[in-house]
């Protein structure tokens, strides 16, 4: 399955030269029992000058996909679930906050 997407900063500028990792469930069988690894790496792709990426995923039907976006300069800038494409759109859009939120939990 091919997954097309676009990554942009929250101010609208495309995220250029980023790495997009798509992770999802993978069923494994060990002896008599089966388990699921929920963060198994399914695909890695780079964003182009327009912030677009195409990921090739070899997976059966999945309930959800997780996405991780990295930049060479800032490291990991986004971790979340891949939101489905809106009706009429063929691509998924990932919006990355320019300023990371600071966690205030103790």
C-alpha positions as CSV (number, residue, x, y, z in Angstrom):
1,X,0.0,0.0,0.0
2,X,1.3,3.5,-0.8
3,X,0.7,6.4,1.5
4,X,1.2,9.9,0.2
5,X,1.5,12.8,2.6
6,X,2.6,16.4,3.2
7,X,4.4,17.8,6.2
8,X,4.2,21.4,7.1
9,X,5.0,23.7,10.0
10,X,2.0,25.3,11.8
11,X,2.8,28.6,10.0
12,X,2.1,27.0,6.6
13,X,5.7,26.6,5.5
14,X,6.6,23.1,4.2
15,X,9.0,21.0,6.3
16,X,11.9,20.4,3.9
17,X,14.4,17.6,4.1
18,X,12.7,15.8,7.0
19,X,12.5,12.1,7.7
20,X,9.0,10.6,8.2
21,X,8.8,7.2,9.9
22,X,5.5,5.3,9.7
23,X,5.0,2.8,12.5
24,X,2.2,0.4,13.1
25,X,1.1,-2.9,14.5
26,X,2.9,-6.1,13.5
27,X,1.6,-9.5,14.5
28,X,4.3,-12.0,15.7
29,X,3.8,-15.6,16.5
30,X,6.0,-17.2,19.2
31,X,5.3,-20.9,19.9
32,X,1.7,-21.2,21.0
33,X,0.8,-17.5,21.5
34,X,0.6,-14.4,19.3
35,X,1.4,-10.9,20.2
36,X,1.3,-7.5,18.5
37,X,4.2,-5.0,18.4
38,X,2.5,-1.6,18.1
39,X,5.4,0.5,17.2
40,X,7.0,-1.6,14.5
41,X,8.8,0.4,11.8
42,X,6.9,0.0,8.5
43,X,8.4,2.7,6.3
44,X,10.9,5.5,6.2
45,X,10.8,8.3,3.7
46,X,12.2,11.9,3.1
47,X,10.2,15.0,2.5
48,X,11.0,16.9,-0.7
49,X,11.1,20.7,-1.3
50,X,7.3,20.9,-1.0
51,X,7.2,18.9,2.2
52,X,5.7,15.9,0.4
53,X,6.5,12.2,1.0
54,X,5.4,8.8,-0.3
55,X,5.7,5.8,2.0
56,X,5.4,2.2,0.8
57,X,3.9,0.1,3.5
58,X,3.8,-3.7,3.4
59,X,1.1,-4.3,6.0
60,X,-2.3,-5.9,6.2
61,X,-5.3,-4.0,7.4
62,X,-4.4,-1.8,10.4
63,X,-6.6,0.3,12.8
64,X,-4.1,3.1,13.1
65,X,-0.6,4.2,12.1
66,X,1.8,6.2,14.2
67,X,4.1,8.8,12.6
68,X,7.4,10.2,13.8
69,X,8.9,13.3,12.0
70,X,12.6,14.2,12.4
71,X,14.7,17.0,11.0
72,X,18.5,17.1,10.7
73,X,18.7,20.3,12.7
74,X,16.1,19.8,15.4
75,X,15.9,16.0,15.8
76,X,12.4,14.6,16.5
77,X,9.8,17.3,16.0
78,X,6.5,15.4,15.9
79,X,5.2,12.1,17.3
80,X,1.5,11.2,16.8
81,X,-1.1,9.3,14.9
82,X,-1.4,9.7,11.2
83,X,-4.7,11.5,10.6
84,X,-6.7,10.2,7.7
85,X,-6.9,12.2,4.4
86,X,-9.9,14.4,4.3
87,X,-12.7,13.7,1.7
88,X,-11.5,14.8,-1.7
89,X,-7.8,14.8,-0.7
90,X,-5.4,12.0,-1.8
91,X,-2.7,12.9,0.7
92,X,-2.4,12.9,4.5
93,X,-1.4,16.2,6.1
94,X,0.9,16.4,9.2
95,X,1.1,19.8,10.9
96,X,4.2,20.2,13.1
97,X,4.3,23.0,15.7
98,X,7.2,25.4,15.1
99,X,7.8,25.9,18.8
100,X,7.6,22.6,20.8
101,X,5.3,22.6,23.8
102,X,7.0,22.4,27.1
103,X,5.6,19.7,29.5
104,X,4.9,21.0,33.0
105,X,4.3,17.7,34.6
106,X,6.2,16.9,37.7
